């Protein structure tokens, strides 16, 4: 029996009822495991410096960055479904809870770390509820446009936050304006050696990303700077070092939770949970499509809940599906969560044997790594594409980015979700409306509404591009009255092209009744064309079919046009017709 067969046998015996386990790991092959193990080593060399750098955003001790890629990785590999998603420290969620907790406790203090653990535990609970309610679809309410702007705002905020350590300034403010103002007003106090080292690291990372994307430039910068800190005494030049880092594996403990404290932190945890669901789902979906795999968003939410619960009890902080780290894993050749498990194993070795060396790591090197990550979150090409294809949506992306950067990540997230919904509602509120007119070939095509326009003498075919509901019914009626009132020839028939309608609410139904009464007074017949089954059900339910006549409702435009001459006849004329 091979190792793979043995693992599969144990898996089938141990898995929980109705909860398939290790879907991101299994099935697998011997060669696949070997390839993923190699990718895991490469992933560790690139990502360890990143997770260390995220602690400067989170306001936690540097060793907690390593904790985020230990038990949380195992939790997601066991309960999640994505074969590619890397769940670890992330700048977006780190910025959210750091901003929320900065006024409650001193960063990196015991009280602060307890609050961090409570937020992670609450986030895990909210994610678990989301999985139970099957809320994976919530991710769809953050459009790609808004998410692009949101990530750009986070990148701008984080890059500004890194200015103080890059300049060798000691400043702990958490507001972007304050950080920027401090960096500008204290520019004369910068440490030039610190700045030079930071610029060197940023340049190396950006150049390496451009010409050698798989090279572990960040890890090489960390190792080189550690050696310089230990043997060249660069601290004598005013370059601040991290200092002693506790070694060993994390001690498992339950956070100190109070009822009052829990209520205070729930909104913060909810914000983290929403961005975790949205960002993780978007990232997992991208690579599932790339490798032609099916994706189970609700199973991934369960894995994310397990990962955050593991973070809460192991001294880490909120973890998220990281787009940058997932991309690096795929570039390294990872095709399953085996790579992430190997990554976790390497981190465990580093915690046991290598933490003494971290004391010589300069703060500015970590700040430079985070800065390079942050500016990479500002996807200029994506923003350019949005601007070229949809200038209106580009404005929404920029507004979101500015709100995140200047007001706050949590507020920006909520504002981004609201903008996404408002942008969608605005299309329904103010839909595309048109009149159908014949082109040169004699085919009926939608045309912009112009005064005096008719489809044919005596006929208007009006297209309304959305469902009819209380907010847009006035637009619908106003357009119709304007078309009839300004028509070049008297109108005897109005056909509603309902191809874009699937639903009519109560308010809109009442307006349709009044419209029909007004049209009858003018001797104008009202017909509906291109009605689907759902719309016909609504017309029947609101008794509109009964009022205007079921014979005035058609599933095709051709049938309505064929009936048009009969619709314009008076009752006396119909009785005379054989």
N, C-alpha and C positions, 0 to 999 in steps of 0.2 A: 504494500500500500504506500503510495507516494505521500509526501508532506501535504500537498494540496488536498488529496482525498481525505486525509486524516482531519485536516482543518474543517472541511465541508461536513464530515460526519459529526464532529463535535458541535459545529454550528447548528445542524439540524436538531440535535438533542437539546441544546441549551436555549434556543431562541424563544422569546416570549410569544404567547398566543396573539395572533393578528398583528404583531409588530416584527416584521422581518429585520434582522440585524445585519450589520456589516455589509450593506448593499453597495457601499462605495469601495469595498475591498474585494468582494466575491461577486461573481466567479472570476477566477484568475488562472494563469498558467505559470509554470516554473520560469519560463523566459520572461514573462511579464513581470513577475515578482523581482527578478534580477534587475531588469531595466528600471523598474520603479525604485529599487533600492539605490541604484546609482543616481537617479534623479533626486532622491531624498538627501543624499550627501551634498549635491550641488545646491539644492534648495536651502539647506542649513547654512552653507557658506555665504549665501547672499542675504538670507532673511534674518539671521541672528543679529546683525548690526541694526537692521530696521526695527525689530521689536525692542531692542535696547533703547533706540532713539525715541520710540513712542512714549516711553516713560516720562520724558521731559514735557510732553503734552499732557499726559495723564496726571502729573504731579505726584507720582509714586516712586519708591525706591527702584533703582535700575534693575535689580534682580527680578522684580515682578514682571519685567518684559519677557524674561526667559520662562517664567511660570505660565505665561499665556500660551506658550507652544509646548506645553507638557501634557497635563491632564485634559485641558480643553480639546486638544487635537484628538486624544483618545476617545473622548466623549462623542465628538462628531463622527469619527470613523465608525463607531459602534452603532449609533442610532441614526445618522444621516443617510442620505441616498446618493448625493452627488459624488462622482468619482474624481472630481477635479477641484472642488472648492477648498481653499485653505482658510480655516477658521482660526484666527489669532488676533493679536492686538491690531487696532485699526485707528487711524487718525480721526475719523469722523466721530465715532462713538467716544473715543478718549476725550475729544474736545467737548462733547456734549456733557458728560458727567463731571469733567474738570471744571467747566464753567459753572455748573450747578452747585458743586460742593465747595468751591473756593471761598465762599463767604461763611461756610459752616465750620471749617476746621483748617488748621495749618497743613498745607500739602506735605505728604510723606510722614505725617505724625501718626501715632497709633489710633487716635480718634478718626483721622481722615481715612486711614486704611480700613477701619471698621465700617465707615460709611460707604466706601468703595465696594466692600464685600456685600453689604446689604443691597446696594444698587444692582450688583451682578445677580444676586439671588432673586430679587424682585423681577429683574428682567427675565430670568429663567422661568419664573412663575407665569409672567405675562405671555411669554412665548409658548409655554405649555398649554395655557388656556387658548391661545390662538390656534395651536395644533388641534385641540379638542373641537374647536368651532370650525376647523378647516378654513382658516382665514388666509391661506396662501394667495388668494386672489387679490388681497389688499395691495400687494406690490404693484398691481397694474394701475393703481390710482396715482402713482408718481410717474408722470410721463418721462420719456427719455430726455426731452428738452429741459424739463424742470430739474431732473436728476443731474444733467450735465452742468447746469447753473449752480446747483447745490454743491456739487463736488468742487467746482471752480471756486466758490466762496470759501469752502473749507480749506482749500489749498492756499488761497490768499491769506486767510486768517492765520493758518499754521505757519506760513513763511514769515509773516510779520512777527509772530510769537518767537521765532528763532533768531531774530535780529540781535537781541540782548546777548545771548551766549556766544553768537558769532562775533560780536564786537568786543567780547570780554567784559561786558557790563553785568552787574548784579542787580537784577530787577525781577520781581515776582508777580507783577500785575497780570490780570487775566483778561482785561478789556483791550480790544484791538487798538482803539484810539489812544489809550493810555500807553500801550507798548510802543506804538509808532512815535508818539510825542516824546517819550523818554529816550528812545534811540536817537531821535533828531536833536533834542536839546542837550544830550550828553555826548554828542559825537566827539567832542574834544577830549573826552576821558577814555576813549577806546584803547584797548591794548593791541598794538599793531602786529605783534607776533601771533596773538590769538586769531586776529582777522586774516592774516596771511595763511595760517594753517587751514582755517575754514574755507577760504577761497580755493586753496590748492585741492582740498578734498572734493568740493563741489565741482570744480573743473574736471577732476579726474573721473568722477562718477558720470557727468554729462557726456564727456568725450567717450568714455568707455561704453555708455549706453548707445551712443551713435555708431561707433565703429566695432565694438566687441560686446554685443548685448549679453552674451552668456558668461563673460568674464566676471569673477567675483570681486569687482573693484572695491565695493564697500567693505567687504571682509579684509581685503588687502590693506585698505586704509586703516581699519581698526587695528590689525596686527602690527602694522608699521608704527602707528602712533603709540601703541602700548610699549613697544620696544624702545621708542624714543623717550617715552615717559619714564621708563625704568632705568635705562642706561645713559641717556643724554641729559637727564635732569632738566627737561624743558619747563618744569614748573618754576625754575629760577628765572625764566623769561616772563613770568606772569601768566603763563598758560595754566588755567585751573584744571585739576585732575578730579576724577570722580571720587576717589578715596576708597576705603575698605568696603568690600561687598561681601555680605554673609554667604557662605557656601553651603552645600548640601541640598538635598531634596526638600521641597516645601513641606512644612508641618500642616497637617490637615486639622482644621478647626472650624467650628460653627460661629458665624458672626454674632455679636451681641445685638439683638433686635428688640426694639421697644415698639409698642403700638403707635405712639405719637410720631416717633421717628419714621416708621414705615409709611404712615399717611403722608408725611412731608416729602418722602422720596419717590412715591408712586408716579407723579407726573414726569419726573426725571427718567425713571425706569421705562415708562411708557414711550417717551421720546426715543430712548435707545432701542427699544423693541421694534418700533416702526421703521427706523432707518436700517436696523439689522435685517428685517424681513425684506424691505425694498432692495437694499444693496446686494444682499446675498442672493435673492431670487434673480435679480438682473444678471449678476455675475455667473451663477450656475447655469442660467438659461443660455448665455452666450456660448459656453463651451459644450453644453449638451447638443446644441445645434451644430457646432463645428465638428463634433465627432459622431453626429447622427445617433444620439442617444435620447431615450425618453427621460423626462425630469419629473420628479415628484416633489413639488414645493412644500407640501404639508409634511412629508417625511423629513425634509431638510430643516423645517422649523423645529421638529422634535429634536433633531441632532443639535441645532443651535441652542435649544433649551438645556440639553444635557451638557454642552460645552460651557455655558455660562454658570450652571450649577457647579460644575467642576472648578471653574475659576473662582467662584465665591468661597469655596471651602479650602482652596489651596493657596490663598494669598495673592491671587492674580486680580485682574480687573475685567470689565466687560469685554467680551470678544465678539468678533464679527466676521462675516465672509469677506475677505479682503480682495478687491479687484487686482491690485498690484501684485500681491504675493501669489494669487492664483495664476496670473499671467506668467510670473517667473517660474512657477512649478511646471506649467505646460511647456514653456520654452526649454526647460531642463529635461523634458522627456517624460514627465509623470503622466500616467494614464489611469491611476487608481489611488486610493487613499493609503496604499502601502508606502508611497513616497513620504506622506505626512507622518506616518508611524515611524519611519526611519529618522525623519527630521526630529521627532520627539525623543527618540533614543539618543541621538547625538547631543541634544540639549541636556538630557539627564547626565550624560558623561561630563559635559562642560560644567554643570552645576556641582558635581562631586569633585572634580579635579582641577578646574581652570579658573575659578572665581577670584583667586588671589591675584591673577594677572589683570583683572578688570579694574583694579584700584588705580592703575597707571594710565587708564584711558582718559584722554582730554574731553571735557564737556563740549568743546567746539567741534570735535569730530562727529559726535552724535548729532549735534545741532545741524551740522553740514549735511549729514545723511538725511535727516528729517526734512531739511530745507529742499533738498533735491527731490525728495518724494512729493513734497507739497506742491512745488511748481509743476511737477509732472501730472498733478491732478487737474491742472488748468489745461484742458484739452483744446488748444487753439484751433486745430483742424476741425474738431467737432462743432465748435462755436461758429466757425466760418461756414461750414456746411449748412448749419441751421439758418444763418443769416441769408445765405444765397437762396435757400429753398423756401424759407418762411420767415420774413422779417418780423412779423408779429410775434411769433414764438421766440425769436431771438431776444426781443425786448423782455419777455417773461424770464428767460434764462439769466439775463443781465440783472434784472431786478432781484431775482432770487439770490444770485451771487453776492450782490451788494448788501442785501439784508443779512445773509449769513456772516459775511466778513465784518460788517460794521455794527450790527445789532447783537447777533449771537447765533450759534449753531442751532440751539433748540428752537428759538423763535424762527430762524430761517427754515427749519424743517417743517414746522407747522404752517408757515406762510407758503412754502413750496407746495405742500399738499393742497392748501386752500386755492392757490393759483391754478393748480392742475384742474381742480374741480370747476372753478369759475371759468377757466378757458374752455372746458368742455361744455358747460352750461351756456356760455355765450353763443356757441354755434347753434344750439337749439333755440335760444332766445331770439337770435337774429340770423335765421338760416338763409341759405341761398334761395331766392324766389325768382321765378322767370315766367315768361309767356311763351308758348309754343307757336312758332311760325315756320312756314315752308321756306326751305333754302332753294338754291338754283336748280337742284335736281328734283324738287318737289317733296322732299322728305321733311317732316316736322322736327324741328330742332329747338332746344331751349335758347331764348334770347333775353337780354336784359330788358326789364320793363321800361317802356318809354311812353310818354303821354300820347294818347290817340292810337296806340298799337292794338291790333286785334289779330286773331289767328286767321280767320276768314270773315268776310262780311257777315255780321250778325252773330259770330261765334268767337268766344274767348276760351282758350284752354290755359288754365293757370296752374303752374307747378309750385308746390310748397315743399321745401327741402328738409322737413323735420316732422317729428310727431307734433300733434296739435295739443297744447296744454295751456293752463291758465296764464302763463307768462307771455306767450306769443300769439294768443288768439286775437288780440287787438291789431297786431301787424297783419295777420291773415285777412281780417275783415276790412281793414283800411286799404290794403292793396286792391282787393276786389272792388270796393266802392270807387276807388280812384280809376281803375281800368274801365269800369262801366261808364262812369261819369265823363271820362275824357275820350271815349271811343269815337273814332271818326264816323262810324255808321251805327245806327241803333242796334243794340245787342238783344238777341232773343234767346240765347242759350249760353250758360256758363258750365264748362266741364272742369272739375277739379282733378288734376293729375296727382293722384295720391300714392305714387310709386315709392315715395320716401316716408310715408306715414305707416306706422304700425299700431299706434295707440292714440285714443282721444279721451281726455279726462272729462269730468263732470262740467267744469266751467266752460271748456271748449264746446262741449255738446250743447250747452244752453246758447252759446253764441251762434252755433250752426242753426239752431232752431229760429233764432231771431233773424239771421241772414236769409233763411229760406222764406220767412214771412215777407221780408223787405223785397226780395226778388220777385215773389209772386205778385206783389202789388204793382211791380213794374212790368209784369208779363214776361219775366225771364225764367226759363226752365233751369233747374240745378241738377247736374249729373256728377257722379263720381266714377273715375276710371282708374284702372290699374290698382284695384284694391286687393290686398292679400287676405287670407283667412282671418288673421288676427284683427285687422281693421274692420272687416265685415262683422265679426263678433261684437266689436265695440259699437258699431253703428246700430246693430240689432239691440244690444243691451240698453243703449240710451234712447231707443225707439226713434232714431233718426230715419232708419229704413222705412218705418211705418209712416213717418210724416212726409218724406219726399217721394216715397214709393220705392218698393224693392226693385221695380223694373228700371229705376234710375241709377242703379249701382252695378258696375261692370268690372270684370277682372282684367279686361284688356281695353286699350284706347281704341282699337279698331272697332270693337263692338259698340262703344259709346258713340263714335262718329257715325256709325251706321244707323244708330237709333236717333241721332240728332234731329232729322226732319220730323219724325213722329213726335219727339218731345216738344216741338214748337207748335204743334197743332192745338187748337182749342178743343174743348170737349165735344162741341157740335161737329167739328171736322173729323174727330176720331170716330164718332158714331156713323158718319156717312162713309167712312173708309170701309170697303168690303173686307 
